Amino acid sequence: MRIQFCGANGEVTGSSHLLEADGRRILLDCGMIQGDEETEQRNADPFPFDPAALDALVLSHAHIDHVGRVPLLVSRGFRGPIYAQAATAELSRIMLLDSASIAESDTLRENRRRASQGLAPLQPLYTRGDAEAALQRLRPLPYDEEVEIFPGLHLRLRDAGHILGSAAVEIWNAAGRKLVFSGDIGPRGTPILRDPAPVDRADLVLMESTYGDRLHRARADTMAELGGIFAAARRSGGNVVIPAFAVGRSQELLYWMAEHFEDWRIGEFDIFLDSPMAGKVLDVYERHEALFDAEARALWARRSNPLRLPNLRVTESAAESQEINQRDGGCIIIAGSGMCNGGRIRHHLRHNLGRDNAHVVFVGYQAHGTLGRLLVDGARRVKLFGDAIEVRAQRHTVGGLSAHADQAGLLEWYGHIAGRAPVYLVHGEDPARTALAQELERRYSCRAVLSRPGMQVTV
């Protein structure tokens, strides 16, 4: 078995790794690269392999930095099956069709500008037709079931506890050599989701390292902080603007608002989930209650979908979204994208960043080069839609709501794997990866290596 590292090496987006085993070529993830404009232009670059020569694709979960280039892979020649956990397969349909629509509309708008300047038109990264062609190749799988995907090659997906349907991937050959790819590992105790399932053994581990250099705040402290932000917003009379991924973080926020509806006085706000995609994701959650943890199943048994709060409005149209920006206070606005590098959140930031009574709450990782990272790092002025905006809003980074395990959680997940297999760290910036590698070697006496683009390893 040989692995080639094709993406998310020294960065937290663009997940992609190529496995060659028993004469087969299997790609693990095919994610979008996210960041500033120059960084995102890399998405159109040729793949470091021939898509037509791939035999299969395995998806760890449905976040766009893990699935976002799948339609491009298919449009460039891939014709094999795409394996994913059943909920991931459903969520991928929502994510990829939305991504294609954005690519088409952004390109149409840019081409109008180019036409006025006498420039040649551009083509979108991929179209809705490309996304539909890719989705037809999906092969949904349950957790924990061993599947022989090719003679002698076996696949099993284990619950990773990151978002609904997220999986750690186990692949082994007839000789029993096993590769484990962590995907993204969630923290223990995440609401709605089950804790990450342990993996018993491996000969080689590809492991995420997003928060490999830090520990999250205790959940009780995080809840107190979030409640304090809502209390401050009530006093100031401003809006609370929350950039959040449509899959995972939006649902978790609604869950905590339902749990603390009375003590946080959530009923005094108008809540807008300004994301048609996030609304569709709520429907997927309703179809997959079997994947919930015991506490969430008990809550769902007592109440009919507690995520649909009485003062929640899911906005579908652009006109509905625009109406929100007429409100200068009393609203909680949850919108994508989670890193503020696209989507409706940019419009809400444009209208609220300059207000000193507004609150902007960051509840997820902000990749280098994104607008979210600039704001988290304290930028005093940012540019949105061609306008320079003075940042007067109060900014809050609530790290305890992360869907990624912290250093302690990652170490615990690896600790269940017998044999202390060598670890190659992916999906993390170098400071985080370096700190985690040092701690893995200190605690487990294993070999921990920072992957690099194009690096190849044989197991």
Residue pairs with C-beta under 8 A, 6 or more apart in sequence:
1 19
1 20
1 21
1 22
1 173
1 177
1 179
1 203
1 204
1 458
1 459
2 19
2 20
2 21
2 456
2 457
2 458
2 459
3 17
3 18
3 19
3 20
3 179
3 204
3 206
3 424
3 456
3 457
3 459
4 17
4 18
4 20
4 48
4 49
4 454
4 455
4 456
5 17
5 424
5 426
5 451
5 452
5 453
5 454
5 455
5 456
6 16
6 17
6 18
6 27
6 47
6 48
6 49
6 453
6 454
7 14
7 15
7 16
7 17
7 29
7 31
7 33
7 453
8 14
8 15
8 16
8 29
8 31
8 65
8 426
8 427
9 426
9 450
9 451
9 452
9 453
9 455
10 428
10 429
10 430
10 433
10 450
10 451
10 452
10 453
11 33
11 35
11 367
11 368
11 429
12 65
12 210
12 365
12 367
12 427
12 428
12 429
13 31
13 32
13 33
13 34
13 35
13 65
13 367
14 31
14 32
14 33
14 34
14 42
14 43
14 65
14 69
15 28
15 29
15 30
15 31
15 60
15 65
15 66
15 426
15 427
16 27
16 28
16 29
16 30
16 31
16 69
17 27
17 28
17 29
17 181
17 206
17 426
18 25
18 26
18 27
18 28
18 48
18 49
18 54
19 25
19 26
19 27
19 28
19 171
19 179
20 26
21 153
21 171
21 173
21 177
21 179
22 150
22 151
22 152
22 153
22 173
22 174
24 55
24 56
24 150
24 153
25 49
25 53
25 54
25 55
26 54
26 55
26 56
26 57
26 58
26 149
26 153
26 171
27 49
27 54
27 56
27 57
27 58
27 73
28 57
28 58
28 60
28 169
28 181
28 206
29 58
29 59
29 60
29 66
29 67
29 181
29 183
30 57
30 59
30 66
30 67
30 68
30 69
30 70
30 72
30 73
31 63
31 64
31 65
31 66
31 67
31 68
31 69
32 40
32 43
32 64
32 65
32 67
32 68
32 69
32 99
33 39
33 40
33 42
33 43
33 65
34 40
34 64
34 65
34 339
34 341
34 367
34 370
35 341
35 367
35 368
35 369
35 370
36 341
36 369
36 370
38 369
39 369
40 341
43 68
43 69
43 72
43 125
44 72
44 125
47 73
47 76
48 453
48 454
50 77
51 73
51 74
51 76
51 77
51 78
52 76
52 77
52 78
52 79
54 73
54 78
54 80
55 80
55 150
56 80
56 81
56 82
56 83
56 149
56 150
57 70
57 73
57 78
57 80
57 81
57 82
57 83
57 137
58 82
58 83
58 84
58 155
58 169
58 171
58 181
59 66
59 67
59 70
59 82
59 83
59 84
59 88
59 92
60 66
60 88
60 160
60 166
60 167
60 168
60 169
60 181
60 182
60 183
60 184
61 67
61 85
61 88
61 91
61 160
61 162
61 163
61 165
61 166
61 167
61 183
61 184
62 84
62 87
62 88
62 91
62 92
62 94
62 95
62 163
62 165
62 166
62 247
63 95
63 163
63 184
63 245
63 247
63 248
64 95
64 99
66 183
66 184
67 92
67 95
67 96
68 95
68 96
68 99
69 125
70 82
70 92
70 96
70 134
71 96
71 99
71 100
71 126
71 127
71 130
71 131
71 133
71 134
72 125
72 126
72 130
73 134
74 130
74 133
74 134
74 137
75 126
75 130
75 133
78 137
79 137
80 137
81 137
81 139
81 149
82 134
82 137
82 138
82 139
83 139
83 141
83 147
83 149
83 155
83 157
84 92
84 138
84 139
84 140
84 141
84 165
84 167
85 140
85 141
85 142
85 143
85 157
85 165
85 166
85 167
86 140
86 141
86 142
86 165
86 288
87 164
87 165
87 284
87 288
87 291
88 140
88 164
88 165
88 166
88 167
89 138
89 139
89 140
89 165
90 140
90 165
90 284
90 287
90 288
91 163
91 164
91 165
91 247
91 281
91 284
92 135
92 138
93 135
93 138
94 246
94 247
94 277
94 280
94 281
94 284
95 246
95 247
95 277
96 131
96 134
96 135
97 128
97 131
97 132
97 135
98 246
98 276
98 277
99 131
100 124
100 126
100 127
100 128
100 130
100 131
101 128
102 342
102 343
103 124
103 125
103 126
103 127
104 124
104 127
104 128
106 124
107 122
107 123
107 124
110 122
111 121
111 122
114 120
114 121
114 122
115 121
141 147
141 155
141 157
142 157
143 157
143 158
143 159
143 167
143 197
143 291
144 156
144 157
144 158
144 159
144 197
145 156
145 157
146 154
146 155
146 156
147 154
147 155
147 156
148 154
148 155
149 155
152 173
152 174
153 171
153 172
153 173
153 174
154 170
154 171
154 172
154 173
155 169
155 170
155 171
156 169
156 170
157 167
157 168
157 169
157 170
158 167
158 168
158 169
158 170
158 196
158 197
158 198
158 199
159 166
159 167
159 168
159 193
159 194
159 196
159 197
159 291
160 166
160 167
160 168
160 182
160 183
160 184
160 185
160 186
160 196
160 197
161 185
161 186
161 187
161 188
161 190
161 193
161 194
161 195
161 196
161 197
162 183
162 184
162 185
162 186
162 193
162 196
162 248
162 403
162 404
163 184
163 186
163 193
163 247
163 248
163 403
164 192
164 193
164 247
164 248
164 251
164 284
164 285
164 288
164 291
165 288
165 291
166 183
166 184
166 186
167 183
168 180
168 181
168 182
168 183
168 185
168 196
168 197
168 199
169 180
169 181
169 183
170 178
170 179
170 180
170 199
170 202
171 178
171 179
171 181
172 178
172 179
177 203
177 459
178 201
178 202
178 203
178 204
179 202
179 203
179 204
179 205
179 206
179 459
180 199
180 202
180 204
180 205
180 206
180 417
180 421
181 205
181 206
182 205
182 206
182 207
182 208
182 413
183 208
184 208
184 210
184 403
184 404
184 427
185 196
185 207
185 208
185 404
185 405
185 409
185 410
185 413
186 193
186 195
186 196
186 403
186 404
186 405
186 409
187 216
187 402
187 403
187 404
187 405
187 406
187 409
188 195
188 196
188 405
188 409
188 412
189 195
189 219
190 252
190 403
191 252
191 255
191 256
191 259
191 293
191 295
191 296
192 251
192 252
192 255
192 285
192 292
192 293
192 296
193 291
193 292
193 293
193 296
194 291
194 292
194 293
195 293
196 405
196 409
196 413
198 413
198 416
198 417
199 413
199 416
199 417
200 416
200 417
200 418
201 417
201 418
201 419
201 421
202 417
202 419
202 421
203 419
203 421
203 459
204 421
204 422
204 424
204 457
204 459
205 414
205 417
205 421
205 422
205 423
205 424
206 423
206 424
206 426
206 451
207 410
207 413
207 414
207 423
207 424
207 425
207 426
208 404
208 410
208 425
208 426
208 427
208 428
209 410
209 425
209 426
209 427
209 428
209 432
209 433
209 436
210 365
210 404
210 427
210 428
210 432
211 365
211 402
211 404
211 405
211 406
211 407
211 410
211 432
212 407
212 410
212 425
212 428
212 432
212 433
212 435
212 436
212 437
212 439
213 407
213 431
213 432
213 434
213 435
213 436
214 399
214 406
214 407
214 432
215 406
215 407
215 408
216 222
216 399
216 400
216 402
216 406
217 225
217 399
217 400
218 400
219 400
221 400
222 398
222 399
222 400
222 401
223 256
223 260
225 396
225 398
225 400
226 256
226 264
226 361
226 398
226 401
227 260
227 263
227 264
229 240
229 359
229 361
229 396
229 398
230 240
230 264
230 265
230 266
230 269
230 332
231 264
231 265
232 359
232 394
233 239
233 240
233 269
233 332
233 359
234 265
234 268
234 269
236 329
236 357
236 358
236 359
237 329
237 330
237 357
238 328
238 329
238 352
238 355
238 356
238 357
238 358
238 359
238 393
239 327
239 328
239 329
239 330
239 331
239 332
239 333
239 348
239 352
239 355
239 358
239 359
240 269
240 331
240 332
240 333
240 358
240 359
240 361
241 333
241 335
241 345
241 348
241 349
241 352
241 358
241 359
241 360
241 361
241 393
242 253
242 332
242 333
242 334
242 335
242 360
242 361
242 363
243 335
243 336
243 337
243 338
243 339
243 340
243 345
243 349
243 360
243 362
243 363
243 364
243 372
244 250
244 253
244 278
244 334
244 335
244 336
244 338
244 363
244 364
245 336
245 337
245 338
245 364
246 275
246 277
246 278
246 281
246 336
247 277
247 278
247 281
248 403
249 338
249 363
249 364
249 401
249 403
250 273
250 275
250 278
250 281
250 334
250 336
251 278
251 281
251 282
251 285
251 307
252 401
252 403
253 334
253 363
253 401
254 273
254 307
254 309
254 312
254 334
255 296
255 306
255 307
257 264
257 266
257 271
257 309
257 332
258 299
258 303
258 306
258 307
258 309
260 266
261 267
261 309
266 309
266 311
266 332
267 310
267 311
268 330
269 311
269 330
269 331
269 332
270 311
270 313
270 327
270 330
270 331
270 332
271 309
271 311
271 312
271 313
271 331
271 332
271 334
272 312
272 313
272 315
272 324
272 331
272 332
272 333
272 334
272 335
273 279
273 312
273 313
273 314
273 315
273 334
273 335
274 315
274 320
274 321
274 324
274 333
274 334
274 335
274 344
274 345
274 348
275 314
275 315
275 334
275 335
275 336
275 343
275 344
276 314
276 315
276 316
277 336
278 314
278 334
278 336
279 314
279 316
282 305
282 307
282 308
282 314
285 305
285 307
286 305
289 296
289 297
289 300
292 300
299 306
300 306
315 321
315 324
321 335
321 344
321 347
322 347
324 331
324 333
324 348
325 347
325 348
325 351
328 355
329 357
333 348
333 352
335 343
335 344
335 345
335 348
336 342
336 343
336 344
336 345
337 343
337 345
338 364
338 372
339 364
339 365
339 366
339 367
339 370
339 371
339 372
339 373
340 346
340 349
340 366
340 370
340 371
340 372
340 375
341 370
341 371
341 372
346 371
346 384
346 385
349 360
349 371
349 375
349 384
349 389
350 384
350 385
350 387
350 389
352 358
352 360
352 393
353 360
353 375
353 382
353 384
353 389
353 390
353 391
353 392
353 393
354 389
354 390
354 391
354 392
354 393
355 392
355 393
356 392
356 393
356 394
358 392
358 393
358 394
359 393
359 394
359 395
359 396
360 375
360 393
360 394
360 395
360 396
361 396
361 398
362 372
362 375
362 376
362 395
362 396
362 397
362 398
363 398
363 401
363 402
364 401
364 402
364 403
365 402
365 404
366 372
366 373
366 375
366 376
367 373
368 429
371 382
371 384
374 382
375 382
375 391
375 395
376 395
376 397
378 395
379 391
380 390
380 391
381 388
381 389
381 390
381 391
382 388
382 389
382 391
383 389
405 412
405 413
407 435
407 436
407 439
410 436
411 436
411 439
411 440
411 443
414 423
414 440
414 444
414 446
415 443
415 444
420 444
420 445
420 446
421 446
422 446
422 447
422 448
422 449
423 437
423 440
423 446
423 447
423 448
423 449
424 449
424 450
424 451
424 455
424 457
425 433
425 436
425 437
425 448
425 449
425 450
425 451
426 451
428 436
430 450
433 450
434 450
436 448
437 448
437 449
437 450
438 448
440 446
440 448
441 447
441 448
